[in-house]
Amino acid sequence: MSQKFKLLKIVREVGSTTKAVGPSMTKLEADEFSKYDIEVVEVADTDKNALTAALKEADLMLYGGVPITSWMMEAAPKCIAILAQTVGYDPIDVKNATAHNILVVNNPSFEWCVEEVSNHAMTLLLACAKKVKILDSLVRQGQWAEAKKVQKPMGSIYGQTLGIIGCGAIGRMTARKAQAFGLKVFGYDPHVEKWLAKENSITLVNLTELIKQSDYVSAHPDLNDTSFHMMGEKEFRQMKRSAYFINTSRGKIVDEPALIKALEEKWIAGAGLDVYENEPVTKDNPLIKFDNVIMLSHSASYSDLAFSIAPVKIAQEAGRIVSGKWPNNPVDKTVKPRVKLTKGD
């Protein structure tokens, strides 16, 4: 590898402040890249000639809101790794990256997204349980008596069961926070190690049992071939009629028409959603009409502090790679990188 490394950020528009994470590059982020002699170059995907030329020289790629596909990997013979400042990495073709011996690295750093997203999941759960949206609306309209009427039915939180789909770092942190409210926690994750689940007081069950037994179902899986539309009509029909569905992971894990049908036909009590099958949400999305659905703007990972930390963390991962070290958060741990990387610190 050369002394000066080039990191190519593929964006919709060069110089735009619209980024996958945070505002334009902060001084902290820039300083972190400069420690390792990494030069960050932005290229718009609409300029095919410039992009092709830049790919030839790229040692690293950074997801900047544009899907990173197989042809880009084929055009980047020097590329060691593709980095995502986000936890989600579904816009990156991981299978083809592995086939091209390119690492894909995401950013599930405890300091930003694990805390923030788990807080967000609990916020949605509590808001659903206490009917915050509808009660707030009625009180603002001067309908105090009507607000008192719609309180019932209202389940408890203490002693209820939370089912967590996906027991990775965010799912486990959500479980710990839920237990502070007296919730029992079931978990479904075919990949989590049993000792990790036990350490976080999560009782592992199969997906069907989790869905049937839970008073709140909170989704935290990665989006992949297995999780796509994993919550469909069959699953929503199996939920308790008094149960709420919470999603802070990816919209496409849900068959949205099935969720809408579940709400229309009252198979479930309601939902708290931060993500959607198609984003941004349009005015004609049927979910908007439900007063028992809380809808937020894919903002689970956000806080000013978190978004100042996230870019720095991925810059540190880039630094590890160009220093000849294995990254902390490779998506596919089986990949054989194009250069020799040492595991450990």
N, C-alpha and C positions, 0 to 999 in steps of 0.2 A: 504494500500500500504506500501511496505517496505521503509526503509530510502534510500537505494541505488537502483537506477533505471537502468534498462538495456534497451538500445536502440539498436535494431538489424538492421544493414544495410545489405541488401541482394544485392550482387554484382556478376558480372561475374567472377571476379578474385580478391582474397584477396590481398590488397596492391597495386592494380593497381591505376594509377593516372587518369584513365578514370572514370569520375564521371558524374552524371546527371547535376551537376552545379559545375563549378570551378575545381581547382586542388585539391590535397590531402588536408586534413583538415588543415585549417590555425590555427594559435595560437588564433586568435580572436574567431573562432568558438569553438575550444576546451575549451577555457576559459569560454565561455557562457554555454556550457554543464556542466562544472565542478561546476558552481555556484549552480546548482540544484542537485548535486550528481548523474548526469546521466553518466553512462559508455557506450561508443559507441563500439559495437562489430561488426566486419565485417565477414560475412560468404558467401562463394561462393554457388550459387544455384546448381552447379554441384556436390557438396558434400552433398547428400541427408541426410545421417545419422547425419552429423554435423549440418545441417540446421534444421532438425527436433528437435534435442536436444536444439538448441539455441532458437527456436520458443517457446518451453515450458517455457522458462525463460524470454521471452521478455515482457517488459511493454509497449514498443513503437516499431514501425517499421519505417524504413526510406527507401524510394524508392532510389535504387542505380543503376538503369538501367535495373533491372530485373522485369518483370511484377509480381505484387502481386495479387495472385489468391485465390480462395475460400479455397483450401486445406491448404494454409499457415495460413489463418485465423482460420480454424478449429483446426490447430495444435498449436495455440497460445492462450491458455485459459486466460492468464493474460493481453493480449494486450488491451490497452485503445484506442490507436490511431495509424493511419498510416499517416506518414508525407511525403510530396513531397517538395523538395526545389524549384521546378519549379511551374509555373502557371498551365501548363497542368497536368492533373492527369489521362489521359485516360489509362495508363498502370495499374492502380489500379481498381479492381472490386468494385466500389462504392456500387452497389446494394447489393452485398453479405456482404460487410463491415457493411452496415446499418442493414442487417438481423442478423449479429453477434453482434450488439450493439457496433461496433467499429467506432470511428470517423475517417473521412478522412480529412486531413488538407492540403491545398495547400498554395502557397506563392506568392500572387499577390501584394507584397509590393510596395508601391508608389516609395520608394527610389531606387528600382532597375528596375524592369521590366516595370512598367507603363510608366516611362519616356523613357526608352531605346526603347521599342517596338513601341511606338507611333512615336518616332523620325525615326525609321526604316521605318515605313509605309509611313511617309511623304517623306523620302529620295527616296523610290521606286516610289512614285507618281510623284515627281518632275523630277526624272531621266527618267521616261517613257514619261512624258509630253514634255520634252525638247529633246527627242531622244538622250540622252547622250551616250548610248552604241554604236549605229551605227555611230554617228558623230565622236566620239573618235576613233573608228576603222578606218574610212576612212581618217581622218587627219593623223593618224600614218602611213598609207600606202601611204601618199603623194597624196591622191585623193581629193584635196581641192575643185575642181569644182564639183565633184560628191557629196561631202558633202553638198555643197550649194544647189544642186538639190533636195536631199532627205529631206531637211528641210520641204518642203511642201508635204502633209498637216500637219500642226502642230496647234493644238488647243490652246486656252488660258488656263490660270489657274484662273486668276481673273474673277469672275462672273460665273464660271462654278459650277457644282453641284457634290459634293462628297456624295456617298451613303455608309453609314457605317452599315455593318451587324454585330450585336452584340454590344450593347451599354453599356458594362461593363466599368470598370475603364480605360482600355486601349482604348476602342472605344471612350469614352468621352474625354479623353486627346487628342486623334487624332483629334477629332472634334474641340477642342479649338485651336489647332495648325493650323489646316486647315483654320480657320476663319481669322488668321493673314495674310493669302495669298489671302483673298477675296473670298474664296470658300463658297458657300451655302451648308448646310449639311442636308441631309436626314438620317434618322436612322430606322433600323428595329430591334426590339428586343421585343418579346412578354412578357418578364419578367421585363424589366426595368420600374421603376416608372416614371410616366409622369412628375412629378416635377423635377426629375433628368435630363431628356431629355431637358426640358424647360430651366433649369438653365444653360445648356451647349449649348443653341441655336440650338438644334437638332429638326428638324421637323419629328415626327414619322409618318411613312407610312407603308403599307404592303409591303411584299417582292417583289411582282410583280411590283408595282409602283416604288419602289426604283431602281430596276434593269433597268426598261425602261427609267427612267428619268435621271439617273446619268451619268456623263461624266467620273467619276472614281468610281469604286466599291471596297471598302476596307473591307476585311473580318476579323472579330475579335471574332467569337463565340467560346465557348468551344466545344470540340469534344464529342458528345454523340449520342444517338440513333436518335435524331431529326436532328442534324446537319450533320450527315454522308451523304456525296454526295449531300448536299443541293444545290450545284452549279453543275448542270448537263447540258445536251444538251438543254433542254427546257429553262433554265435560260440564258445560253450564247446566244441562238438565240434571246432572248428578249432584250439583251443589244444593245445600239447604236453601229453602225459600227465604230464610232470614239472613243469609250470608252475603257478604260484600266481596267484590273482586277488586284488587289493587294491582296496578301495573306501573312500575317505574323502570322497566327493563327496555324492551323494544316492542313497538306496536305490532310488528308482523308475527309475533308469537300468538297473537289472537286473530281468529277468524271474526273480523269486526261485524259482518252481517249476523253472525250467530250471537254475538254479544248483544246487538241491538234487539234481536228477536227475544233473547232471554230477558231483557229489560221490559220490552213491550208485553210479554206474556207473564211477567212477574215470576220467572223461575228463580230469580235472585232478588235481594233487597236493593241493590245498587252497586255503584262502582266508583273508584277513585282512580283517575287516569292522568298520567303525565305524558304518555306516548300513544301513537295512533298508527294504524296501518298505512295511512297516507298523511304526510305532513308537508306544509302546515294544514291545519284543519280548515275546511271551507264552511261558509255559512249554511250550505245545504246538507251538512253532515247530520244525520238523524240523531246522533248522540246529544246534540245541543238542546234538544227539546225536553230532555229528562231532568226533572228537578232533584232526582236522587243520584245524579251522576256529577261528580266534581271533575272539572276539566282544567288541567294546567298545561303549560306551554313547553314541554320537554325541558324542564328547568331543574330537574332533581339534583344535578351535580353542582348547581350554581351557588356560590357566595363570592363576594369580592376576594376574600382570602383564598378560597379554593382555586379560583381561576387565575390567581397570581402564582400559585404553586404548581399547577398542572403542567404548564409549558416547561418549567424548569426541570421537573421530574423526567420528562421525555428527553430533554437536552442532556441530562445526566446519563440516560440510557444510551444515547448516541455516543457520548463520551466513553462509556464502557466499551462499546463495540469497536470504535476506532483505536482504542488502547489495547485491543486484543483480548478483551474479556467477554464472557458470555453475558447477555442481558439478564436482568432480574425477572423480566416478564415476557418471555417468548410465548407466543400463542401455541405453536406446534413445537414441542420439545424434541421431536424426532428428526427435525430438519438437519441436514448436513451442510453447514455454511460454506460459502465459497473460500473463506480464509480460516485459518486456525484460530479458534477462540478458546481461552482458558476458563473453566468453570470455577466459581468461588471468587472470593475477594483478593 
